[in-house]
């Protein structure tokens, strides 16, 4: 069973179960805020710490459902975890250091990152391990992870199943592989990199550009790796079966969580916001570059590099005029989690915005491309939608005339947060269901809106 403290923390997150009602726009503000810690870094720290030798400590670890699910999984795999408000300690036993009995079940909850990155850590599991998740995660495609892990030597049951729940059984005869990742998925690339740690010899990966947090962990932990970069792909070589030492990490703020408040500030009048100590890694800051092209006033201060990650205070001001954008596909991977909130800015632009080659949005917690278009239509914004693109016909003077009721979105936290920001910045009457979904990534979302920025949310 998971640690009682971890399970208790999980249950304590879920406080709002009724729909929220928004009837008033938020008033202008000039504030300094902190947002919750980076989820991508937090989950990766948990998994890398479980493979290290000795005690690793994280400060400012994100206390969201996804991260707490990761810690609960480690407990089931025999890893000692000590968690309190200020820090988390994980006692790793090396790359083959899990210790567990037969018939264990790991629950990844809503987290695609956890579900996909914990499987390669089980490549040498002598027994079957079952992985399951919530309704949303169970609809997501795991075949893109299953295929390379089978090449390493793992077996999956039932055969030819593409979704969880499923079982993985490892092998004592893991082999290195050559792998092409051509979707720009950091999860797929990272899963193969983590699998490569357990394989003898050299695993070679040709990966389309995507976020590079995993590579940064490899470099900082001195895990043998070589990276060559060209315009579209990174060529990565991982040298396996090398143990690495335990490590400490102070987790920075999350740019994905910051994105909601950046857009809120841009769409309001006479507002200024500073968001402190955010990870603005260039493979993650696509939203900043896109919004700047649309005329947003955003700049960084107090920039520093920490363990390969670029950290800065984000300064943002209201935008009097929002320009439409023909978004360069080269920015897609760096903004993949923020497109919903970018669509909201495009809805207020003076002209037509076009986003293409973004079919990966429909592989997220919900079909975000389709749902994003439906929500804009509900707001009175015209869109043209294909399987991989959207045109948004902006209205600088947009007024939402009918009540917007948002439900049946598979509890996707970013859909819920997008609609909350729409109601607070553009106006109209909103009834938004499943507000507790925000607990997967950003538990402080409503607290910041109400207590720091003065939002009226019932």
C-alpha positions as CSV (number, residue, x, y, z in Angstrom):
1,X,0.0,0.0,0.0
2,X,1.1,3.6,-0.6
3,X,2.5,5.6,2.3
4,X,-0.3,6.9,4.4
5,X,1.0,10.4,4.3
6,X,1.1,10.4,0.5
7,X,-2.4,9.0,0.3
8,X,-3.7,11.5,2.8
9,X,-2.1,14.4,0.9
10,X,-3.7,13.1,-2.3
11,X,-7.2,13.1,-0.8
12,X,-6.7,16.5,0.9
13,X,-6.2,18.1,-2.5
14,X,-9.7,17.5,-3.7
15,X,-11.8,20.2,-2.1
16,X,-14.1,21.6,-4.8
17,X,-16.6,19.1,-6.2
18,X,-19.4,21.4,-7.4
19,X,-19.2,23.5,-10.6
20,X,-17.8,27.0,-10.2
21,X,-19.7,30.0,-11.4
22,X,-18.1,33.1,-12.9
23,X,-20.2,36.2,-13.6
24,X,-17.8,39.0,-13.3
25,X,-14.5,39.9,-15.0
26,X,-11.5,40.4,-12.7
27,X,-10.5,44.0,-12.0
28,X,-7.2,45.4,-13.1
29,X,-4.2,44.5,-11.0
30,X,-0.5,45.1,-10.5
31,X,0.9,42.1,-8.5
32,X,3.8,39.9,-7.9
33,X,3.0,36.1,-7.5
34,X,4.6,32.7,-7.3
35,X,3.1,29.7,-9.0
36,X,3.4,26.0,-8.2
37,X,6.5,24.1,-9.1
38,X,7.3,22.6,-12.5
39,X,5.4,19.3,-13.0
40,X,7.7,18.0,-15.7
41,X,10.8,18.5,-13.6
42,X,9.1,17.2,-10.4
43,X,8.0,13.9,-11.9
44,X,11.4,13.4,-13.6
45,X,13.2,14.1,-10.3
46,X,11.1,11.5,-8.6
47,X,11.9,8.8,-11.2
48,X,15.6,9.7,-11.5
49,X,16.0,9.7,-7.7
50,X,14.5,6.2,-7.6
51,X,17.3,5.0,-9.9
52,X,20.1,6.8,-8.1
53,X,22.3,5.4,-5.4
54,X,21.6,6.9,-2.0
55,X,19.4,9.7,-0.6
56,X,18.2,12.4,-3.0
57,X,16.4,15.5,-1.8
58,X,14.0,17.8,-3.6
59,X,13.0,21.2,-2.3
60,X,9.8,22.8,-3.6
61,X,8.5,19.6,-5.1
62,X,5.1,20.1,-6.7
63,X,2.4,18.7,-4.4
64,X,-0.1,17.8,-7.1
65,X,-2.0,14.6,-7.7
66,X,0.3,13.6,-10.6
67,X,3.5,13.9,-8.5
68,X,2.0,12.3,-5.5
69,X,0.9,9.4,-7.7
70,X,4.5,9.0,-8.8
71,X,5.6,8.8,-5.1
72,X,2.9,6.3,-4.3
73,X,4.2,4.1,-7.2
74,X,7.7,4.2,-5.9
75,X,6.5,3.1,-2.5
76,X,4.9,0.0,-4.1
77,X,8.2,-0.7,-5.9
78,X,10.0,-0.8,-2.6
79,X,11.6,2.6,-2.6
80,X,11.8,4.6,0.7
81,X,10.1,8.0,0.4
82,X,9.9,10.6,3.2
83,X,7.7,13.6,2.3
84,X,6.9,16.8,4.3
85,X,5.9,20.3,3.4
86,X,9.5,21.6,2.8
87,X,11.2,18.7,1.1
88,X,11.0,15.2,-0.2
89,X,13.6,12.5,0.3
90,X,13.9,9.4,-1.9
91,X,16.4,6.6,-1.0
92,X,17.4,5.0,-4.3
93,X,19.1,1.6,-4.7
94,X,20.5,2.0,-8.2
95,X,19.2,1.2,-11.6
96,X,18.0,-2.3,-10.7
97,X,17.1,-1.4,-7.1
98,X,13.3,-2.0,-7.0
99,X,12.2,-4.6,-4.5
100,X,8.6,-5.8,-4.7
101,X,6.4,-8.9,-4.7
102,X,4.1,-10.4,-7.3
103,X,0.8,-9.0,-8.4
104,X,1.5,-5.3,-7.7
105,X,-0.6,-2.6,-9.3
106,X,0.8,0.8,-10.2
107,X,-1.8,3.6,-10.6
108,X,-0.5,6.6,-12.7
109,X,-3.8,8.5,-12.2
110,X,-4.1,11.2,-14.8
111,X,-0.4,11.5,-15.6
112,X,0.8,10.5,-19.1
113,X,4.3,11.5,-18.1
114,X,4.3,9.1,-15.1
115,X,2.5,6.3,-17.0
116,X,4.9,6.4,-19.9
117,X,8.2,7.0,-18.0
118,X,7.7,4.5,-15.2
119,X,7.4,1.6,-17.7
120,X,11.0,1.6,-18.9
121,X,12.2,1.4,-15.3
122,X,10.6,-2.0,-15.3
123,X,12.5,-3.5,-18.2
124,X,14.2,-6.1,-16.0
125,X,11.1,-6.9,-13.8
126,X,11.1,-10.6,-13.1
127,X,7.3,-10.6,-12.6
128,X,4.4,-8.9,-14.3
129,X,3.5,-5.4,-13.1
130,X,0.1,-4.0,-13.9
131,X,-0.2,-0.3,-14.8
132,X,-3.6,1.5,-14.7
133,X,-4.8,5.1,-14.7
134,X,-7.9,7.2,-14.7
135,X,-10.6,7.4,-17.4
136,X,-8.6,10.1,-19.3
137,X,-5.3,8.3,-19.2
138,X,-6.9,5.0,-20.2
139,X,-8.0,6.5,-23.5
140,X,-4.5,7.6,-24.4
141,X,-2.3,5.8,-26.9
142,X,0.5,3.7,-25.2
143,X,1.5,1.9,-28.3
144,X,4.2,4.5,-29.0
145,X,5.8,3.4,-25.7
146,X,5.1,-0.3,-26.0
147,X,6.8,-0.7,-29.3
148,X,10.3,0.5,-28.3
149,X,10.1,-1.2,-24.9
150,X,9.3,-4.5,-26.7
151,X,12.4,-3.9,-28.9
152,X,14.4,-3.6,-25.7
153,X,13.1,-7.0,-24.7
154,X,10.0,-6.4,-22.5
155,X,6.7,-8.2,-22.9
156,X,3.2,-6.6,-22.6
157,X,0.0,-8.3,-21.7
158,X,-2.6,-8.6,-23.2
159,X,-0.8,-8.7,-26.5
160,X,-1.5,-5.9,-29.1
161,X,-3.3,-3.8,-26.5
162,X,-2.7,0.0,-27.1
163,X,-4.2,1.4,-23.9
164,X,-3.9,0.8,-20.1
165,X,-4.6,-1.1,-18.0
166,X,-1.9,-3.5,-19.1
167,X,0.9,-5.5,-17.7
168,X,4.6,-5.4,-18.3
169,X,7.1,-8.2,-17.7
170,X,10.8,-7.5,-18.1
171,X,13.7,-9.7,-19.2
172,X,17.3,-10.5,-18.1
173,X,18.3,-10.1,-21.8
174,X,17.7,-6.5,-22.4
175,X,19.4,-5.2,-25.6
176,X,20.1,-1.7,-26.9
177,X,18.0,-0.4,-29.7
178,X,17.9,2.2,-32.5
179,X,14.8,4.4,-32.2
180,X,13.2,7.1,-34.4
181,X,10.9,9.5,-32.6
182,X,9.2,11.6,-35.2
183,X,6.2,13.1,-33.4
184,X,8.0,15.6,-31.2
185,X,7.0,13.7,-28.1
186,X,9.3,14.3,-25.1
187,X,7.5,11.5,-23.3
188,X,8.4,8.9,-26.0
189,X,12.0,10.2,-26.2
190,X,12.4,10.2,-22.5
191,X,10.9,6.7,-22.1
192,X,13.5,5.3,-24.5
193,X,16.3,7.2,-22.8
194,X,15.3,5.8,-19.4
195,X,15.0,2.3,-20.9
196,X,18.5,2.7,-22.3
197,X,20.0,3.1,-18.8
198,X,19.0,-0.5,-18.2
199,X,20.4,-1.9,-21.5
200,X,24.0,-2.9,-22.1
201,X,25.9,-1.0,-24.9
202,X,24.7,2.0,-26.8
203,X,21.1,2.9,-27.6
204,X,20.8,5.4,-30.5
205,X,17.8,7.8,-30.7
206,X,16.9,10.1,-33.5
207,X,14.3,12.4,-32.0
208,X,12.3,15.3,-33.4
209,X,12.8,18.5,-31.3
210,X,10.9,18.5,-28.0
211,X,11.5,19.6,-24.4
212,X,14.9,18.6,-23.2
213,X,14.5,18.2,-19.4
214,X,15.5,14.5,-19.5
215,X,18.7,15.3,-21.4
216,X,19.5,17.9,-18.7
217,X,19.1,15.3,-16.0
218,X,21.4,12.9,-17.8
219,X,24.1,15.6,-18.1
220,X,23.9,16.8,-14.5
221,X,23.9,13.2,-13.2
222,X,26.9,12.3,-15.4
223,X,24.9,9.5,-17.1
224,X,26.9,8.8,-20.3
225,X,25.2,10.5,-23.2
226,X,26.2,12.1,-26.5
227,X,23.9,14.6,-28.3
228,X,24.3,16.0,-31.8
229,X,21.7,18.5,-33.0
230,X,20.5,19.5,-36.4
231,X,17.6,21.6,-37.6
232,X,14.8,19.1,-37.0
233,X,16.2,16.2,-35.1
234,X,18.5,15.5,-32.1
235,X,20.8,12.5,-32.4
236,X,21.2,10.9,-29.0
237,X,23.4,8.1,-27.8
238,X,23.0,6.6,-24.3
239,X,25.5,4.3,-22.8
240,X,23.7,1.9,-20.5
241,X,24.1,0.0,-17.2
242,X,26.0,2.9,-15.4
243,X,24.8,3.6,-11.9
244,X,24.7,7.3,-10.8
245,X,24.9,9.0,-7.5
246,X,22.0,10.6,-5.5
247,X,21.4,14.3,-6.0
248,X,19.5,17.3,-4.7
249,X,17.2,19.6,-6.7
250,X,15.4,22.9,-6.0
251,X,12.3,22.8,-8.3
252,X,11.5,26.1,-10.2
253,X,8.1,27.4,-11.0
254,X,6.1,26.0,-13.9
255,X,5.7,28.0,-17.2
256,X,2.5,26.0,-18.0
257,X,0.9,27.2,-14.8
258,X,2.3,30.7,-15.4
259,X,0.7,30.7,-18.8
260,X,-2.9,31.2,-17.4
261,X,-1.9,34.3,-15.5
262,X,0.2,35.7,-18.4
263,X,-2.8,35.5,-20.7
264,X,-5.1,36.9,-18.0
265,X,-2.9,40.0,-17.7
266,X,-2.6,40.4,-21.5
267,X,-6.3,40.4,-22.0
268,X,-7.2,42.8,-19.1
269,X,-6.8,46.6,-19.2
270,X,-4.1,48.4,-17.2
271,X,-2.6,45.4,-15.5
272,X,0.9,44.3,-14.7
273,X,2.2,41.0,-13.3
274,X,5.5,39.6,-12.2
275,X,5.8,35.8,-11.8
276,X,8.8,34.8,-9.8
277,X,11.5,32.1,-10.5
278,X,9.9,30.3,-13.5
279,X,11.5,27.6,-15.7
280,X,11.7,29.3,-19.1
281,X,13.7,26.5,-20.7
282,X,13.9,27.4,-24.5
283,X,12.3,24.0,-25.3
284,X,9.3,25.0,-23.2
285,X,8.9,28.8,-23.7
286,X,7.0,28.6,-27.0
287,X,4.0,30.4,-25.5
288,X,6.3,33.4,-24.7
289,X,7.6,33.6,-28.2
290,X,4.2,33.1,-29.8
291,X,2.6,35.8,-27.6
292,X,5.4,38.2,-28.3
293,X,4.7,37.8,-32.0
294,X,1.1,38.7,-31.3
295,X,2.2,41.9,-29.7
296,X,2.4,40.9,-26.0
297,X,4.7,42.8,-23.7
298,X,6.6,40.0,-21.9
299,X,10.2,40.1,-20.8
300,X,12.5,38.2,-18.4
301,X,14.5,39.5,-15.4
302,X,16.9,37.9,-13.0
303,X,17.9,35.2,-15.5
304,X,20.0,32.3,-14.3
305,X,20.9,28.8,-15.3
306,X,20.2,26.0,-12.8
307,X,21.2,22.4,-13.7
308,X,20.8,23.2,-17.4
309,X,17.4,24.9,-16.9
310,X,16.9,28.6,-17.6
311,X,15.1,30.3,-14.7
312,X,13.7,33.9,-14.7
313,X,11.1,36.3,-13.3
314,X,8.5,36.8,-16.0
315,X,7.2,40.4,-16.4
316,X,4.0,40.9,-18.4
317,X,1.8,43.9,-19.2
318,X,-1.7,44.4,-20.7
319,X,-1.8,44.5,-24.5
320,X,-3.9,47.2,-26.1
321,X,-3.7,45.6,-29.5
322,X,-3.4,41.9,-30.2
323,X,-2.1,40.9,-33.6
324,X,-3.1,37.7,-35.3
325,X,-0.5,35.1,-36.0
326,X,0.4,32.5,-38.6
327,X,2.1,30.3,-36.0
328,X,5.4,28.8,-37.2
329,X,5.2,25.0,-36.7
330,X,8.8,25.2,-35.4
331,X,7.3,26.6,-32.2
332,X,4.7,23.8,-31.7
333,X,6.7,21.4,-29.5
334,X,7.7,24.2,-27.2
335,X,4.1,25.3,-26.7
336,X,2.2,22.0,-26.9
337,X,0.7,22.3,-23.4
338,X,-0.2,26.0,-23.8
339,X,-2.1,26.1,-27.1
340,X,-5.5,26.2,-25.4
341,X,-4.7,29.4,-23.6
342,X,-3.0,30.8,-26.7
343,X,-6.3,30.1,-28.6
344,X,-8.0,32.4,-26.1
345,X,-5.6,35.3,-27.1
346,X,-6.2,34.6,-30.8
347,X,-9.9,35.0,-30.1
348,X,-9.3,38.6,-29.2
349,X,-6.8,39.3,-32.0
350,X,-7.5,41.8,-34.8
351,X,-7.7,39.3,-37.7
352,X,-7.4,35.6,-38.4
353,X,-4.8,33.4,-36.6
354,X,-3.7,30.0,-38.0
355,X,-2.1,27.1,-36.1
356,X,-1.1,24.0,-38.1
357,X,0.6,20.6,-37.6
358,X,-0.9,20.5,-34.1
359,X,-2.7,17.1,-34.3
360,X,-0.7,16.1,-31.2
361,X,-3.1,18.2,-29.1
362,X,-5.7,15.4,-29.6
363,X,-3.4,12.9,-28.0
364,X,-3.4,14.8,-24.7
365,X,-5.7,14.4,-21.6
366,X,-8.6,15.2,-23.8
367,X,-9.0,15.9,-27.5
368,X,-7.8,19.5,-26.9
369,X,-7.8,20.7,-30.5
370,X,-11.4,19.7,-31.0
371,X,-12.6,20.8,-27.6
372,X,-10.7,24.1,-27.8
373,X,-12.6,24.9,-31.1
374,X,-15.9,24.0,-29.5
375,X,-15.3,26.3,-26.6
376,X,-14.4,29.2,-28.8
377,X,-17.6,28.5,-30.9
378,X,-19.6,28.6,-27.6
379,X,-18.0,32.0,-26.9
380,X,-19.2,33.3,-30.3
381,X,-15.8,33.0,-32.0
382,X,-15.7,31.5,-35.5
383,X,-13.2,28.7,-36.2
384,X,-12.2,26.5,-39.0
385,X,-11.0,23.1,-37.8
386,X,-9.2,20.2,-39.5
387,X,-7.5,17.1,-38.0
388,X,-4.2,19.0,-37.6
389,X,-5.0,22.7,-37.7
390,X,-7.3,25.5,-36.6
391,X,-8.1,29.0,-37.9
392,X,-9.4,31.4,-35.3
393,X,-11.3,34.5,-36.5
394,X,-10.5,37.0,-33.8
395,X,-12.8,39.7,-32.4
396,X,-11.1,42.5,-30.5
397,X,-14.4,43.6,-29.1
398,X,-15.6,40.1,-28.3
399,X,-18.6,39.9,-25.9
400,X,-19.9,36.6,-24.7
401,X,-23.7,36.8,-25.0
402,X,-24.9,33.4,-23.8
403,X,-24.1,31.3,-20.8
404,X,-21.2,28.9,-21.2
405,X,-21.6,25.6,-19.5
406,X,-18.4,23.5,-19.6
407,X,-18.6,19.8,-18.8
408,X,-17.8,16.3,-20.2
409,X,-14.2,17.2,-21.0
410,X,-12.6,14.1,-19.3
411,X,-11.6,16.3,-16.3
412,X,-8.8,17.9,-18.4
413,X,-7.2,20.5,-16.1
414,X,-6.1,22.7,-18.9
415,X,-9.6,22.9,-20.5
416,X,-11.0,23.8,-17.1
417,X,-8.4,26.5,-16.4
418,X,-8.7,27.9,-20.0
419,X,-12.4,28.5,-19.4
420,X,-11.8,30.0,-16.0
421,X,-9.5,32.6,-17.5
422,X,-11.9,33.2,-20.4
423,X,-14.6,34.1,-17.9
424,X,-12.4,36.3,-15.8
425,X,-10.8,38.2,-18.7
426,X,-13.4,38.3,-21.5
427,X,-16.6,38.1,-19.4
428,X,-19.9,36.4,-19.8
429,X,-21.6,33.9,-17.5
430,X,-19.8,30.6,-17.0
431,X,-20.6,27.3,-15.2
432,X,-17.5,25.2,-15.2
433,X,-17.6,21.6,-14.0
434,X,-14.9,19.4,-12.5
435,X,-12.8,22.3,-11.0
436,X,-11.0,19.8,-8.9
437,X,-9.2,18.6,-12.0
438,X,-6.7,21.4,-11.5
439,X,-5.3,19.3,-8.6
440,X,-3.4,17.1,-11.1
441,X,-1.0,20.0,-12.0
442,X,-1.7,23.3,-10.2
443,X,-3.4,23.0,-6.7
444,X,-2.9,26.7,-6.0
445,X,-4.7,27.9,-9.1
446,X,-7.9,29.1,-7.4
447,X,-6.1,30.4,-4.3
448,X,-3.9,32.7,-6.4
449,X,-6.9,33.9,-8.5
450,X,-9.0,34.7,-5.4
451,X,-6.5,35.8,-2.7
452,X,-3.8,37.4,-4.8
453,X,-5.6,38.8,-7.9
454,X,-9.1,39.4,-6.5
455,X,-11.2,37.1,-8.7
456,X,-14.8,36.5,-7.8
457,X,-15.5,32.8,-8.2
458,X,-18.4,31.1,-6.6
